[in-house]
Amino acid sequence: MEENMQILLNFFQEFMSLGATVLLPFIVAILGIIFKMDTKKAIKSGLLVGFGFQGLVLAVGLLINSINPVMEYYKSIGSGYSVLEIGFAPLGAASWTVPFAVFVIPAIFFINIILVRFRITKVLNIDIWNFMHFLVPGALAYALFGSAFVGFVVSLICGIGVLFFAEWLAPAWQEFFGLEGTTCTTLSFAAWVYPITFILNKIMDKIPGIKNLDVNVSKLGDKLGIFGDTTIIGVLVGVFLSLISKQSFSNTLTVAMGVGASMVLIPRMISVMMEGLTPLSNSASMYMRNKLGEGSELYIGMDIALGLGDPACITVTAIMIPVTILLSFLIPGMRFFPLGILGEVCYLAPMCVLTSKGNLFRSLVTMTIMMAITLVFMNMFIGEATQMLSVTGVAVTGEVTASHFGWNPGNLIVNIIYHLFAK
């Protein structure tokens, strides 16, 4: 029995290791056929989504690689910390090694279909590669409470709970980013960053002087002429980053061109994805109306990365890199240097920009507050993060932390419950 379980777990780990660019075409094509699309069109939609996502990954990678000299500069001033901050990739891999991981994916997906069928939710989450957002809190619960069942339940609650947050934000997501028929089901951002920044913007609506302050990329374009063009803004942002991190002339040119190129390429790749997703969304909505009556609709749950196409996202991402470093020195008692999270700042941007309606000033305010909260929690739960990784198949030396211990609501709730009732 144990051997069969290991074989099944290895299969799922291998399957998920293929990544979104391989999984997406299969998932979209199969869903298209289920929703009565022509087989040829379903396959084409799947391929376009896969190609678009591959391009999106490359474009985001270009952005991160382009600002790598900037991050290396900050790394050089971040010595002397005793705790290692790891990225989301090794953390996600670790979460897949817990014993209940093999059951979580099919359980969440099956329950999701039932909830859609009975009109309890309008969201169908196909963002399977980000199920790590559900597995990590489950793995943490397993480590802290010593129960695989508790870990499984926690993962399940996270996977189902995010559907309702995703449905809530869907209208704003579609209207602002123009991503018709989709919503975001990435837990950390849909169920944590969106609600908090939504509230922060409501508060700013009440503050004299701030409530009427609107710094918008499109409005800047009208006033600044060529210097307000998104392609030029990208280059200028790259130059700004280079100057404050004392880059050489050649590095400055590389960073500027990379940031500028990513600002052009990311929206183009998202448009390719939408070319494939739109027919699926239309077929799914028509299928739902036929099965459940008029007024029924379906939102396709997707990765937070789809929101990166707005120029404001890349602009505030670049500015937030030095701000994040500054926060790490201002927060008392910091035991780690936030290097890994610098490559993840871009994923914090879409929800902050969305709730701020593209207002750069508000986006930076909300991102700064969210990043400060994230760093505080990452620092607070170092012990729990280290304990979680100790029960997985990923070997670590010393103490560690990661972004998910600062902005994953599942982790935060598990940690709080543990401290209140079990520790």
C-alpha positions, 0 to 999 in steps of 0.5 A, a space after each residue: 500500500 505504501 509503495 503504491 502511494 509513493 508511486 502515485 505521489 511520484 506521478 503527481 510530482 512529475 506531472 506538476 513539474 511539467 509546469 503551466 506551459 505544458 499543463 495549460 494546453 491539455 487542461 484548456 483543450 479538455 475543458 473546451 471539449 467538455 463545454 462543447 467546443 469544436 475539437 479543433 478549436 479546443 486544441 487551438 485554444 489550448 495551444 494559444 493559452 500555452 504559448 501565451 503563458 510560455 511567452 509571459 513566463 519568458 517576459 517576466 523572466 526578462 524583467 527579473 533578469 534585467 534587474 538582477 544587477 540591481 538585486 545583486 547590488 542590494 545583496 552586497 549590503 545585506 550580509 550578516 543575517 542569520 536566516 535564509 529567505 528562500 523563494 517560492 519554487 523550493 517552498 512549493 516543491 517542498 509542499 508536494 512531498 507531504 503524504 496527503 499532497 496526492 489527494 488534494 488536487 483531485 479533491 479540490 478540483 472535484 468539489 469545485 466542479 460540484 460547486 459550479 454545477 449547483 451554482 454555489 460558485 461561478 469560478 472554475 479554477 484551472 490554475 493547478 500549478 498554483 495549488 501550492 498556495 493551498 498545499 503550503 498551509 496544509 504542510 505547515 499545519 501537518 508540521 505544527 499539529 502532527 496530523 496529515 488529516 488536519 493538513 489535508 483539511 487545511 489545504 481543502 479549505 484554502 482551495 475552496 475558500 479562494 473561489 469565493 474571493 475570486 468571484 468577489 473580485 471578478 468584475 473589477 478584475 475583468 473591467 480594469 485589466 480587460 480579461 473578460 471571462 476570467 478571474 484570479 484564483 491565486 490565494 495569497 493575492 485574491 484572498 489577502 492582498 485584494 481585500 486589504 488593499 480594497 479597504 486601504 483605498 476606501 480609507 484613502 477615499 476619506 482623507 482630504 488631499 489624498 482622495 483627489 490625488 490621481 497619478 495615472 500612467 495614461 494621464 501622464 502620457 497625455 501630459 508628458 508626451 513621448 516621456 509618458 509613453 509606456 515604452 519610454 516609461 519602462 526605459 526611464 524606470 530602468 535608468 532610475 533603478 540603475 542610478 540609485 544602485 550605482 550601476 555601470 553605464 553598460 549595466 544601466 543600458 541593459 537594465 533600461 532595455 530589459 525593463 522597457 522590453 518587458 513592459 511591451 512584451 508582457 501585455 502582448 503575451 497576455 493578449 495571446 493567452 486571451 485569444 485562446 481563453 476567450 473562446 473557452 470562456 464563451 463556450 463555458 458561459 453558453 454551456 452554463 446558460 444551457 444547463 442552468 438557465 439564463 443569467 448563468 456565467 462562469 469565470 475561469 480562475 487564472 494566475 495573478 501573472 495575467 494582471 501584469 500587463 498593465 503598465 502601472 504594475 511594472 512601474 510600481 514593481 521597479 520602484 518597490 525594489 529599493 523601497 522593500 530594501 529600505 523597509 527591511 532596515 526600518 523594521 525592528 528585529 529583522 533576522 533575514 535580508 529580503 533578497 528572494 522576495 525582490 523577484 516576487 515583488 511583481 506579483 504583489 503589484 496587480 492587486 494593488 494597482 487594481 484596487 487603486 484603479 491605476 493610481 500610481 500614488 495609491 498603488 505605491 502606498 498600498 504596496 508599501 503597506 502590504 510589503 511591510 506587513 509581509 516582512 513582519 510576518 515572515 520575520 515573526 514566523 521563522 520558527 514555523 517556516 523552518 519546522 514546516 520544511 523539516 517535515 518535507 523532503 527538502 533539506 535545509 540548513 539553519 533557519 529559513 523563511 519565505 514570502 508565503 509566511 508573510 502573505 499567504 492567508 492560510 499560513 497566517 491563520 494556521 500560525 495564529 491558531 497554533 500560537 493561541 491554542 496549541 503552542 
